């Protein structure tokens, strides 16, 4: 599906991002794995991946909190002088709290990581894609960004902003060969859902048609589909991967 | 990579257009196929033989008018008798007549609902009986963006496809517990025979309204139908995926 494609993945440290680089590598893509910071454990993991998929993975350290770090990451990506076929914006964070309890600082922090920094990074990568007149961008939103969710005013707002940007970018860029889509994962087994109390988790899952939690790999498969040429006539869409709700 | 290895699929209306593209892609991806078409046709059978040889898959042609419920029942009984199982049902067959609301006859309206909705409903009911037993399955309904956008001359076709969409969501809710996923694909303006029923200026205007500025090709739709039929979409259900080049 993504044979020999060069794809940038943000948030590759854990959860959906980590599952995505694994799925992409298994399908013979070359992956720029953007991580916020390096840990010894992650370096070992990369070494292992590199052994299994030689010359297919390039780690890039990029802290979305820091504009300079974004710039440096782009510089490094550019230095490889290979065309970029896909950008998967997966990095994101949440700090759940009911509306009355959120400080403006917190709101800005979430919005900065989940939206402003992603847009800045996307801007740089679009410039690279425009040179070839080809590319696919997929933004990871959330069902919370579509439906809203208790305790997630800041998170859901940032994910809603991503959806809106996706639609506008599709209008601006699709005629130039760059498709832009968003996906909205439902309840997926990651560190983020680990923090959710079991009672609330079960309540959420009872609303899921498939009656089970989703796995990160299942989200990764959709990301791969949208990055691939299999979806060459799909743009400006928000696709839910939520087991049906 | 064969995405449908060891799967058995039933595709309706696959003698031309989008259905034909789905048929070929499914064969290429290793699925055993029951290939449905309304009328028996030697060229079609020959094409199936060619696909079967080329991709080394079994393809069984089945012919009946979708609205002939008796023939449908006979087909289903044969399936049951042969202990066949269907992993993927692609409800693709459909008809359209374009006419302005005031010029549309109730007869034409009913005809479109008969094929696009009632026949689909009945066939799905039969196949779901097999799927619930096996506790797995994927159903893909080929709908249309006309179901959502409201297009001139589509006062019958649009509602028939909207009904399919509502059915998709209800079935997803009812059948999810049996591990059966139900989704629909909504093609935008796609380069098929159906397009010929639309005036050229409207087609050009619609292309202008897409982000991507071109017509869809049958293979574009088929690729999404393949993804939804495969296990790659194992957590996607109750969705309508627009394959429309970003149509507004």
Boltz contact constraints between the chains, C-beta under 6 A:
constraints:
  - contact:
      token1: [A, 170]
      token2: [B, 211]
      max_distance: 6.0
  - contact:
      token1: [A, 170]
      token2: [B, 246]
      max_distance: 6.0
  - contact:
      token1: [A, 171]
      token2: [B, 211]
      max_distance: 6.0
  - contact:
      token1: [A, 174]
      token2: [B, 211]
      max_distance: 6.0
  - contact:
      token1: [A, 174]
      token2: [B, 212]
      max_distance: 6.0
  - contact:
      token1: [A, 174]
      token2: [B, 246]
      max_distance: 6.0
  - contact:
      token1: [A, 175]
      token2: [B, 213]
      max_distance: 6.0
  - contact:
      token1: [A, 209]
      token2: [B, 172]
      max_distance: 6.0
  - contact:
      token1: [A, 209]
      token2: [B, 173]
      max_distance: 6.0
  - contact:
      token1: [A, 209]
      token2: [B, 176]
      max_distance: 6.0
  - contact:
      token1: [A, 209]
      token2: [B, 237]
      max_distance: 6.0
  - contact:
      token1: [A, 209]
      token2: [B, 238]
      max_distance: 6.0
  - contact:
      token1: [A, 210]
      token2: [B, 176]
      max_distance: 6.0
  - contact:
      token1: [A, 210]
      token2: [B, 237]
      max_distance: 6.0
  - contact:
      token1: [A, 211]
      token2: [B, 177]
      max_distance: 6.0
  - contact:
      token1: [A, 214]
      token2: [B, 235]
      max_distance: 6.0
  - contact:
      token1: [A, 218]
      token2: [B, 234]
      max_distance: 6.0
  - contact:
      token1: [A, 218]
      token2: [B, 235]
      max_distance: 6.0
  - contact:
      token1: [A, 221]
      token2: [B, 232]
      max_distance: 6.0
  - contact:
      token1: [A, 225]
      token2: [B, 227]
      max_distance: 6.0
  - contact:
      token1: [A, 230]
      token2: [B, 223]
      max_distance: 6.0
  - contact:
      token1: [A, 233]
      token2: [B, 216]
      max_distance: 6.0
  - contact:
      token1: [A, 233]
      token2: [B, 220]
      max_distance: 6.0
  - contact:
      token1: [A, 233]
      token2: [B, 243]
      max_distance: 6.0
  - contact:
      token1: [A, 233]
      token2: [B, 245]
      max_distance: 6.0
  - contact:
      token1: [A, 234]
      token2: [B, 243]
      max_distance: 6.0
  - contact:
      token1: [A, 235]
      token2: [B, 211]
      max_distance: 6.0
  - contact:
      token1: [A, 235]
      token2: [B, 212]
      max_distance: 6.0
  - contact:
      token1: [A, 235]
      token2: [B, 246]
      max_distance: 6.0
  - contact:
      token1: [A, 236]
      token2: [B, 211]
      max_distance: 6.0
  - contact:
      token1: [A, 236]
      token2: [B, 246]
      max_distance: 6.0
  - contact:
      token1: [A, 237]
      token2: [B, 242]
      max_distance: 6.0
  - contact:
      token1: [A, 240]
      token2: [B, 239]
      max_distance: 6.0
  - contact:
      token1: [A, 241]
      token2: [B, 235]
      max_distance: 6.0
  - contact:
      token1: [A, 241]
      token2: [B, 236]
      max_distance: 6.0
  - contact:
      token1: [A, 243]
      token2: [B, 235]
      max_distance: 6.0
  - contact:
      token1: [A, 243]
      token2: [B, 237]
      max_distance: 6.0
  - contact:
      token1: [A, 244]
      token2: [B, 172]
      max_distance: 6.0
  - contact:
      token1: [A, 244]
      token2: [B, 176]
      max_distance: 6.0
  - contact:
      token1: [A, 244]
      token2: [B, 237]
      max_distance: 6.0
  - contact:
      token1: [A, 244]
      token2: [B, 238]
      max_distance: 6.0
